């Protein structure tokens, strides 16, 4: 019995999530109401609040899912540390760029939504762990704190993304991330390809 109940809960949550993404991508975050989401999902309004404290909390689920594929990208064919880091950053940005209205809404709602803040921290920690492992395997001309260096790299990536959002210069994002990550590696004494 519990298996069926859990399966139904997951199906309802998925229907709510998919309806919200569809509507927000089509109409924009502010134009979409919980009433519209539940109408498409085919559930009662109270059911929505059994799954999400508020509309903005859907954005946390979307962000986790959008970033997941980028964090799991295969880097085995990339030999250079800055290029590996850049590939991770690019893959994450591509996941978000596929849903620009969700991305914008996530950025706007993050300061006041704890679930989005938690999702951002989770993604940053996962990115930091992956970047630390890559840095620990790279060649430097001096001893390097791989975790500290990776932390700076994550800061450069997230800061570059935030800069592109705020300034509306998304077209310059890739070049800025590439330049900044290469400079960071060079300053740290990276000697690899």
MARGUSE-314783 format. One line per 4 residues: their letters; for each residue x, y, z of N, C-alpha, C, O, CB. Coordinates in pm, whole numbers, plus 50000, padded with zeros to 5 digits. Glycine has a CB too. Example, Ala and Ser with C-alpha at 12.3 -4.5 7.8 and 13.67 -1.06 7.14 Angstrom:
BEGIN
as) 51319:49431:50780:51230:49550:50780:51320:49670:50780:51424:49668:50846:51131:49553:50905; 51285:49775:50708:51367:49894:50714:51290:50003:50787:51341:50114:50804:51408:49940:50572
This chain:
BEGIN
xxxx) 50082:49880:50000:50000:50000:50000:50086:50126:50000:50057:50221:49928:49907:50000:50120; 50192:50126:50081:50278:50244:50089:50344:50271:49954:50361:50387:49916:50384:50226:50197; 50382:50166:49883:50445:50183:49753:50355:50255:49654:50400:50343:49581:50485:50048:49696; 50228:50218:49652:50132:50284:49563:50112:50430:49602:50106:50518:49517:49997:50210:49565
xxxx) 50103:50453:49732:50083:50590:49782:50202:50678:49744:50184:50790:49696:50062:50590:49936; 50322:50627:49767:50442:50704:49733:50452:50728:49583:50491:50836:49538:50568:50631:49783; 50417:50627:49507:50420:50641:49361:50321:50748:49315:50352:50828:49226:50387:50505:49294; 50202:50749:49374:50102:50850:49339:50150:50990:49380:50131:51085:49305:49966:50818:49407
xxxx) 50210:51002:49498:50263:51131:49542:50368:51183:49444:50369:51301:49409:50323:51120:49684; 50457:51094:49402:50561:51135:49306:50499:51178:49173:50543:51275:49112:50661:51019:49282; 50397:51105:49130:50331:51139:49003:50262:51275:49013:50267:51354:48918:50228:51030:48966; 50198:51303:49125:50130:51432:49143:50233:51545:49147:50216:51648:49083:50045:51433:49273
xxxx) 50341:51525:49223:50446:51627:49232:50505:51654:49093:50530:51768:49056:50558:51583:49330; 50527:51547:49018:50582:51562:48882:50484:51638:48793:50526:51724:48715:50613:51423:48821; 50356:51608:48804:50256:51678:48723:50252:51827:48757:50242:51911:48668:50116:51616:48743; 50259:51858:48886:50263:51999:48928:50387:52068:48874:50380:52179:48821:50258:52010:49082
xxxx) 50500:52002:48888:50628:52056:48841:50624:52082:48690:50659:52191:48645:50743:51960:48876; 50581:51983:48615:50577:51997:48469:50479:52105:48424:50507:52180:48331:50539:51863:48404; 50366:52114:48491:50269:52219:48457:50329:52356:48485:50314:52448:48404:50138:52201:48538; 50396:52371:48598:50457:52499:48633:50564:52539:48533:50567:52653:48487:50516:52494:48773
xxxx) 50653:52446:48499:50759:52478:48403:50699:52519:48269:50741:52617:48208:50854:52357:48384; 50600:52443:48223:50534:52475:48095:50475:52615:48097:50497:52694:48005:50425:52371:48064; 50400:52646:48201:50334:52776:48210:50434:52890:48227:50422:52993:48161:50235:52777:48325; 50531:52872:48314:50628:52979:48339:50713:53005:48216:50743:53120:48185:50719:52944:48458
xxxx) 50752:52901:48146:50829:52922:48023:50745:52991:47916:50798:53070:47838:50881:52788:47969; 50617:52964:47912:50531:53026:47812:50492:53169:47849:50496:53258:47765:50406:52943:47794; 50455:53190:47977:50394:53316:48017:50478:53403:48108:50448:53522:48125:50265:53289:48083; 50582:53348:48167:50661:53422:48266:50613:53392:48406:50496:53364:48428:50655:53572:48238
xxxx) 50704:53399:48500:50675:53362:48640:50561:53443:48700:50468:53386:48757:50800:53380:48724; 50567:53574:48688:50467:53660:48753:50327:53642:48695:50228:53666:48765:50508:53805:48739; 50317:53599:48571:50186:53583:48507:50118:53451:48542:50001:53431:48510:50202:53594:48357; 50191:53361:48606:50137:53227:48635:50090:53220:48780:50160:53262:48872:50244:53119:48607
xxxx) 49971:53166:48798:49916:53149:48933:49915:53001:48972:49924:52912:48887:49772:53207:48941; 49906:52977:49100:49892:52840:49150:49764:52778:49093:49762:52659:49063:49891:52837:49305; 49659:52857:49080:49534:52806:49022:49556:52752:48881:49501:52647:48846:49427:52917:49020; 49635:52821:48801:49663:52774:48665:49744:52644:48669:49719:52552:48591:49739:52881:48585
xxxx) 49840:52638:48758:49925:52519:48769:49841:52397:48806:49853:52292:48743:50037:52540:48873; 49757:52411:48908:49677:52295:48951:49573:52256:48846:49538:52139:48834:49608:52325:49085; 49523:52354:48771:49426:52322:48665:49490:52232:48560:49430:52135:48516:49372:52452:48600; 49612:52265:48520:49680:52182:48420:49720:52047:48479:49712:51945:48411:49805:52255:48366
xxxx) 49763:52047:48605:49804:51922:48669:49685:51833:48704:49701:51713:48727:49885:51953:48795; 49566:51893:48708:49446:51815:48738:49430:51777:48885:49380:51670:48917:49446:51692:48656; 49475:51867:48972:49463:51842:49117:49402:51964:49185:49393:52072:49126:49602:51808:49180; 49362:51946:49310:49306:52056:49388:49417:52150:49435:49533:52110:49447:49227:52002:49509
xxxx) 49380:52274:49461:49478:52374:49504:49548:52333:49633:49669:52354:49647:49410:52509:49524; 49476:52275:49726:49537:52230:49850:49645:52125:49828:49742:52117:49903:49431:52174:49942; 49628:52045:49724:49727:51943:49692:49860:52008:49655:49967:51957:49688:49678:51854:49576; 49853:52121:49587:49976:52193:49552:50056:52222:49678:50177:52199:49684:49943:52325:49477
xxxx) 49987:52273:49779:50055:52315:49902:50098:52196:49989:50175:52214:50083:49965:52406:49982; 50049:52077:49959:50102:51957:50023:50240:51923:49970:50319:51856:50036:50006:51838:50002; 50270:51971:49849:50397:51939:49784:50497:52054:49786:50618:52033:49792:50373:51898:49641; 50446:52176:49781:50532:52295:49775:50476:52402:49869:50357:52430:49865:50542:52349:49629
xxxx) 50561:52463:49952:50513:52570:50040:50458:52690:49963:50368:52760:50010:50625:52615:50132; 50513:52714:49844:50469:52826:49762:50517:52807:49619:50594:52715:49590:50521:52959:49818; 50471:52893:49532:50506:52881:49390:50657:52888:49368:50710:52814:49284:50438:52991:49309; 50725:52973:49440:50870:52990:49422:50947:52862:49454:51057:52841:49402:50921:53104:49508
xxxx) 50891:52778:49540:50961:52655:49579:50972:52556:49464:51060:52469:49466:50889:52590:49695; 50886:52568:49364:50900:52487:49243:51033:52516:49173:51093:52428:49111:50783:52512:49148; 51077:52640:49184:51200:52682:49118:51322:52608:49174:51418:52584:49101:51220:52833:49132; 51318:52574:49302:51429:52499:49362:51439:52361:49299:51550:52315:49268:51410:52487:49515
xxxx) 51326:52294:49279:51328:52163:49214:51381:52175:49071:51463:52094:49028:51186:52102:49212; 51334:52277:49000:51381:52297:48863:51532:52318:48860:51602:52259:48777:51309:52416:48798; 51583:52401:48948:51726:52433:48950:51809:52307:48976:51909:52284:48907:51756:52540:49056; 51770:52228:49075:51844:52103:49102:51848:52015:48977:51953:51963:48941:51779:52026:49219
xxxx) 51734:52000:48913:51726:51913:48796:51806:51971:48679:51875:51897:48610:51579:51894:48755; 51797:52101:48656:51868:52164:48545:52019:52153:48562:52091:52138:48463:51827:52312:48534; 52067:52160:48684:52211:52156:48709:52267:52015:48714:52387:51996:48693:52241:52227:48839; 52183:51916:48741:52231:51780:48761:52310:51726:48642:52419:51672:48661:52114:51689:48789
xxxx) 52258:51740:48522:52327:51688:48405:52462:51754:48385:52560:51688:48350:52242:51706:48280; 52468:51884:48409:52595:51955:48396:52699:51906:48494:52818:51899:48461:52574:52102:48415; 52657:51872:48613:52751:51825:48714:52803:51685:48684:52908:51645:48733:52686:51826:48851; 52729:51610:48604:52766:51472:48575:52834:51456:48439:52855:51343:48394:52645:51384:48581
xxxx) 52867:51564:48372:52927:51559:48239:53058:51479:48241:53136:51487:48336:52952:51701:48186; 53080:51402:48134:53203:51323:48120:53316:51415:48074:53307:51477:47968:53182:51205:48019; 53420:51423:48153:53535:51510:48123:53658:51431:48083:53767:51488:48072:53567:51598:48243; 53643:51302:48060:53759:51216:48035:53836:51256:47909:53956:51227:47900:53715:51073:48023
xxxx) 53773:51319:47814:53842:51359:47692:53906:51497:47699:53965:51543:47601:53747:51356:47578; 53896:51562:47814:53952:51697:47829:54070:51689:47925:54054:51649:48040:53844:51799:47882; 54188:51726:47878:54310:51709:47959:54344:51830:48044:54405:51814:48149:54426:51678:47869; 54307:51947:48003:54345:52071:48070:54249:52103:48185:54127:52099:48167:54348:52187:47969
xxxx) 54304:52135:48302:54221:52171:48418:54130:52289:48389:54010:52279:48415:54309:52203:48537; 54180:52400:48336:54086:52511:48312:53977:52474:48211:53864:52522:48222:54162:52633:48262; 54010:52390:48115:53909:52348:48017:53808:52251:48080:53691:52252:48043:53977:52282:47894; 53854:52168:48174:53761:52080:48246:53664:52164:48328:53543:52142:48325:53838:51982:48338
xxxx) 53719:52260:48401:53633:52348:48481:53535:52424:48392:53418:52438:48425:53718:52446:48562; 53585:52473:48279:53499:52547:48187:53388:52457:48131:53274:52501:48115:53583:52607:48072; 53422:52333:48100:53321:52239:48049:53211:52217:48153:53093:52210:48118:53386:52105:48012; 53249:52205:48280:53148:52192:48387:53059:52316:48392:52936:52305:48400:53217:52170:48524
xxxx) 53121:52432:48387:53045:52557:48393:52952:52570:48272:52835:52606:48286:53140:52678:48399; 53004:52539:48154:52922:52548:48032:52803:52454:48039:52691:52492:48005:53007:52515:47909; 52827:52331:48082:52718:52234:48089:52610:52280:48186:52491:52262:48159:52772:52096:48132; 52650:52339:48296:52552:52390:48392:52473:52506:48333:52351:52512:48347:52622:52435:48521
xxxx) 52542:52597:48268:52475:52711:48206:52379:52665:48097:52270:52720:48084:52579:52809:48148; 52418:52565:48019:52330:52515:47914:52202:52456:47971:52094:52472:47915:52403:52409:47830; 52215:52386:48085:52096:52331:48150:51998:52440:48189:51877:52424:48174:52135:52250:48272; 52050:52549:48238:51965:52661:48279:51914:52738:48158:51799:52783:48157:52041:52754:48372
xxxx) 51998:52755:48057:51961:52834:47940:51846:52771:47862:51777:52839:47785:52081:52851:47848; 51825:52642:47881:51715:52574:47813:51579:52626:47861:51478:52609:47792:51724:52423:47834; 51576:52688:47978:51451:52741:48034:51475:52883:48086:51485:52903:48207:51398:52649:48149; 51485:52981:47997:51524:53116:48040:51428:53182:48139:51473:53255:48227:51537:53202:47920
xxxx) 51299:53158:48126:51206:53219:48222:51219:53157:48360:51206:53226:48461:51062:53205:48172; 51244:53027:48365:51267:52962:48495:51396:53015:48556:51403:53041:48676:51274:52806:48478; 51499:53030:48473:51629:53080:48521:51614:53221:48579:51665:53250:48687:51733:53081:48406; 51546:53307:48507:51525:53444:48555:51444:53446:48684:51476:53518:48778:51455:53529:48448
xxxx) 51339:53365:48688:51256:53359:48808:51335:53306:48926:51321:53356:49038:51132:53271:48784; 51419:53206:48903:51502:53152:49011:51592:53260:49067:51605:53274:49189:51586:53033:48961; 51654:53337:48980:51744:53445:49024:51667:53552:49102:51716:53603:49202:51814:53508:48902; 51548:53585:49056:51467:53688:49122:51413:53642:49258:51407:53720:49352:51351:53729:49033
xxxx) 51375:53516:49267:51311:53465:49388:51410:53412:49492:51374:53395:49609:51215:53356:49352; 51533:53386:49452:51632:53326:49544:51653:53405:49673:51660:53344:49780:51764:53313:49473; 51664:53538:49669:51690:53610:49794:51583:53591:49902:51613:53605:50021:51704:53756:49765; 51461:53559:49862:51353:53547:49961:51296:53405:49973:51194:53386:50038:51242:53642:49925
xxxx) 51362:53307:49911:51309:53171:49913:51413:53073:49966:51507:53039:49894:51263:53128:49772; 51399:53028:50090:51498:52938:50150:51523:52810:50071:51636:52761:50067:51454:52901:50288; 51420:52754:50008:51441:52630:49933:51531:52652:49811:51609:52564:49775:51307:52570:49888; 51521:52768:49748:51610:52800:49635:51751:52821:49687:51847:52774:49626:51561:52925:49558
xxxx) 51764:52890:49798:51897:52911:49857:51961:52777:49892:52081:52758:49870:51887:53000:49983; 51883:52685:49945:51936:52552:49979:51977:52477:49853:52082:52412:49851:51831:52470:50057; 51896:52487:49747:51931:52420:49621:52058:52480:49562:52143:52406:49511:51815:52433:49519; 52073:52611:49569:52196:52675:49519:52317:52626:49597:52422:52598:49538:52185:52828:49529
xxxx) 52304:52615:49729:52416:52565:49811:52450:52420:49774:52567:52386:49761:52381:52573:49961; 52348:52337:49755:52371:52197:49718:52446:52187:49585:52542:52111:49573:52238:52121:49708; 52403:52265:49489:52469:52264:49358:52611:52316:49369:52703:52260:49310:52388:52348:49256; 52630:52424:49444:52765:52479:49462:52857:52379:49530:52974:52368:49492:52759:52608:49544
xxxx) 52808:52307:49630:52890:52206:49698:52925:52092:49603:53039:52046:49601:52816:52151:49823; 52828:52047:49524:52855:51941:49427:52957:51987:49323:53046:51911:49286:52725:51896:49358; 52943:52110:49276:53039:52166:49180:53176:52179:49245:53277:52146:49183:52991:52302:49128; 53180:52226:49368:53307:52239:49440:53375:52103:49456:53495:52092:49435:53283:52303:49577
xxxx) 53299:52002:49493:53357:51868:49508:53417:51818:49377:53527:51763:49374:53251:51770:49558; 53343:51838:49269:53392:51791:49138:53516:51870:49097:53613:51811:49049:53282:51806:49029; 53515:52001:49115:53629:52084:49077:53750:52056:49166:53864:52060:49120:53592:52232:49085; 53727:52027:49293:53837:51994:49384:53906:51866:49340:54029:51859:49337:53786:51980:49530
xxxx) 53829:51766:49305:53887:51641:49257:53971:51661:49132:54078:51601:49118:53778:51540:49228; 53924:51745:49042:54000:51773:48920:54128:51848:48952:54234:51817:48896:53915:51855:48821; 54121:51946:49042:54240:52022:49079:54342:51935:49150:54463:51951:49131:54202:52141:49169; 54294:51842:49233:54386:51754:49306:54464:51663:49212:54573:51617:49248:54307:51669:49406
xxxx) 54411:51638:49094:54478:51552:48996:54563:51630:48897:54630:51569:48813:54376:51470:48922; 54562:51760:48903:54632:51845:48806:54775:51872:48851:54810:51855:48968:54557:51977:48785; 54857:51917:48755:54999:51946:48782:55019:52096:48804:54974:52178:48725:55088:51896:48665; 55088:52128:48913:55121:52266:48948:55270:52275:48978:55332:52175:49015:55037:52315:49070
xxxx) 55328:52394:48962:55471:52412:48989:55501:52435:49136:55616:52458:49173:55524:52527:48908; 55400:52428:49220:55416:52446:49365:55300:52375:49434:55201:52342:49369:55420:52599:49405; 55311:52351:49565:55198:52289:49636:55074:52380:49628:55083:52502:49643:55236:52262:49784; 54961:52317:49604:54836:52393:49588:54728:52330:49676:54715:52208:49684:54791:52395:49439
xxxx) 54653:52415:49741:54535:52372:49816:54422:52353:49714:54357:52449:49673:54495:52478:49929; 54400:52228:49673:54303:52199:49567:54163:52248:49603:54093:52304:49519:54300:52049:49538; 54123:52228:49728:53989:52272:49770:53978:52424:49769:53875:52478:49728:53956:52218:49910; 54082:52492:49814:54081:52639:49813:54078:52694:49671:54006:52790:49643:54203:52693:49887
xxxx) 54157:52633:49583:54159:52677:49444:54024:52652:49377:53973:52737:49304:54272:52604:49366; 53967:52535:49403:53835:52503:49345:53728:52597:49399:53636:52635:49327:53798:52357:49375; 53740:52634:49526:53644:52728:49584:53650:52862:49511:53546:52923:49483:53672:52748:49735; 53770:52908:49481:53784:53032:49403:53725:53015:49263:53662:53107:49210:53933:53073:49393
xxxx) 53745:52897:49203:53690:52872:49070:53537:52875:49072:53475:52933:48983:53739:52736:49016; 53477:52814:49173:53331:52817:49185:53283:52961:49201:53183:53001:49141:53283:52730:49305; 53355:53038:49281:53320:53178:49300:53329:53255:49169:53243:53338:49139:53411:53243:49405; 53433:53228:49090:53446:53294:48959:53331:53256:48867:53276:53342:48797:53580:53257:48894
xxxx) 53296:53129:48866:53188:53083:48778:53055:53144:48821:52984:53203:48739:53179:52929:48779; 53020:53131:48949:52891:53183:48994:52886:53335:48984:52782:53392:48951:52863:53139:49139; 52997:53400:49012:53002:53546:48998:52987:53590:48853:52920:53689:48824:53132:53600:49055; 53050:53517:48762:53039:53549:48619:52896:53530:48570:52846:53610:48492:53135:53462:48537
xxxx) 52832:53424:48618:52693:53399:48579:52603:53511:48633:52519:53563:48560:52645:53262:48632; 52622:53546:48759:52541:53653:48819:52565:53785:48745:52471:53860:48719:52576:53669:48970; 52691:53813:48710:52724:53934:48636:52650:53937:48502:52596:54041:48463:52877:53944:48612; 52648:53825:48432:52580:53818:48302:52430:53842:48319:52368:53907:48235:52605:53682:48235
xxxx) 52372:53789:48426:52229:53810:48451:52199:53956:48479:52105:54013:48423:52182:53723:48569; 52278:54016:48566:52251:54153:48610:52275:54253:48498:52200:54349:48483:52339:54188:48730; 52380:54232:48419:52415:54327:48314:52346:54298:48182:52350:54381:48090:52564:54328:48293; 52282:54181:48171:52219:54145:48045:52318:54111:47935:52287:54123:47817:52129:54255:47999
xxxx) 52438:54071:47974:52544:54041:47877:52573:53891:47870:52687:53848:47884:52672:54118:47912; 52469:53813:47850:52483:53667:47845:52577:53623:47734:52645:53521:47746:52347:53602:47827; 52581:53700:47625:52667:53662:47512:52816:53666:47549:52896:53601:47483:52642:53754:47394; 52852:53741:47651:52993:53751:47692:53029:53650:47801:53146:53642:47840:53023:53891:47741
xxxx) 52932:53575:47851:52955:53487:47965:53062:53382:47939:53154:53366:48020:52827:53418:48003; 53053:53311:47830:53148:53203:47803:53291:53254:47798:53381:53196:47858:53113:53132:47672; 53312:53361:47726:53446:53418:47715:53500:53466:47849:53619:53448:47878:53446:53533:47618; 53415:53525:47929:53459:53573:48061:53494:53456:48153:53596:53460:48221:53350:53658:48127
xxxx) 53410:53354:48154:53442:53238:48238:53572:53173:48193:53656:53138:48276:53327:53135:48235; 53590:53157:48063:53711:53095:48012:53834:53174:48051:53932:53118:48101:53705:53081:47859; 53831:53302:48029:53945:53388:48062:53976:53386:48211:54092:53376:48250:53918:53531:48016; 53874:53394:48292:53894:53399:48438:53945:53266:48492:54033:53265:48578:53763:53437:48507
xxxx) 53891:53156:48444:53938:53026:48492:54081:52999:48448:54161:52945:48525:53845:52914:48442; 54115:53035:48326:54253:53017:48279:54349:53104:48360:54458:53060:48396:54265:53052:48128; 54309:53227:48387:54394:53317:48468:54414:53261:48608:54525:53264:48661:54332:53457:48475; 54308:53212:48669:54319:53155:48802:54418:53038:48804:54503:53030:48892:54182:53109:48852
xxxx) 54406:52950:48707:54498:52835:48701:54642:52881:48679:54734:52829:48741:54456:52738:48589; 54660:52978:48592:54795:53030:48565:54854:53092:48692:54970:53067:48724:54791:53136:48451; 54775:53171:48763:54822:53234:48887:54857:53130:48994:54944:53154:49077:54716:53330:48940; 54788:53016:48992:54814:52911:49090:54935:52825:49053:54975:52737:49129:54692:52822:49105
xxxx) 54992:52850:48934:55109:52774:48892:55076:52646:48817:55155:52551:48818:55192:52740:49010; 54960:52642:48754:54921:52524:48677:55019:52502:48563:55051:52596:48490:54776:52538:48621; 55068:52378:48548:55168:52348:48445:55117:52249:48341:55193:52208:48253:55292:52293:48509; 54992:52211:48349:54938:52114:48256:54907:52176:48121:54937:52292:48095:54812:52051:48313
x) 54846:52094:48035:54814:52143:47899:54713:52257:47899:54678:52307:47792:54760:52029:47814
